[in-house]
């Protein structure tokens, strides 16, 4: 209790999340386990970030930064626009599909908001959509990036839970496509209701030109998924190859990134990677000490007892806990802290950890765009230069769609498990 109160106070005082995590872990250790040396927490922190699969995180971040600097996003947008722009709600559907495609080559929700937000927001408003709808669509469609490969959220969950990152990557595709379809249906219905005019149909020569321009960028998901499941390389090696491919694409094919841009790109990647790895280290130490203190058993004893007979209740409880947590705290921290707490209940219920992982990462995606502290909200505030309250006004319908998607994923596990089972 004392540790929890201190952590809350530190958060309210404005300390970065890694500080409350480390201080909380130290308080639990000193107050309850005087026989342990504090250095054991340092060992857990080092052990938490030395796992080889985590090398994929900075590599995917670097690949995303290279593409943000270049024009991959514009090529993907042009491709989708040429095929969907003339349909009812075409501009909004184009936005959702473009954000999903860029998420499939970047793995980052915030990178997708930055890369796709600037060209898409004015286009949506010119088509007749309100500013609040435009911003909300961009934010929430970008969050599909956390589900589909290469998802950094899936990598973190895989490290904490010991689940195959490759299986998690492929499992996120089904839920990601489902959410994209639901968003598109909502956009079409709204466009009909608001009587949004349609754009002119692109000619087939224009479409073929767009395909030629975007075809190299579409190689990213093919390389990552195809390479992993063909056994050519591991998820970590796929991340390194994605960096090499991004450099070739932007420097030699599109020629939008210059050699002089690389130090700036590397600095951006280094800063983001440092934050992520410090969070992972602090989160792993905190998770270890609460497990050592048997706090999960004390908190979830009743849940574990009833898990064997009611697995859907366990999944619902997991969804609620992660959804609420990700509304207030960085999703990486929530995954790191809560996953070990719920691990006994997941095991007792006999749940598939891949299915559980997709539900957890979906909640992280929802939390990234949900008030009060969704990280993508603040990214949108920065790039669109709009007030916080104005940015969040249009989010409720999309949050409801995402919660409905969670219910479907809980009720029908094969949405996530069909592709992994097919690949095995």
ABEGO torsion letter per residue (X at the ends): XAAAAAAAAAAAAGBBAAAAAAAAAAAAAAAABAABBAAAAAAAAAAAAABAAAAAAAAAAAAAAAAAABAAAAAAAAAAAAAAAABBGAAAAAAAAAAAAAAAAAGBAAAAAAAAAAAAAAAAAAAGBBAAAAAAAAAAAAAAAAABOBBAAAAAAAAAAGBBAAAAAAAAAAAAAAAAAAAAAAAAAAAAAAGBBBBBBBBAAAAAAAAAAAAAAAAAAAAAAAAAAAGABBAAAAAAAAAAAAAAAAAAAAGABBAAAAAAAAAAAAAAAAAAAAAAAAAAAAAAAAAAAGAAAAAAAAAAAAAAABAAAAAAAAAAAAAAAAAABBAAAAAAAAAAAAAAAAAAAGBBAAAAAAAAAAAAAAAAABOAABAAAAAAAAAAGBBAAAAAAAAAAAAAAAAAAAAAAAABAAAAAAAAAAAX
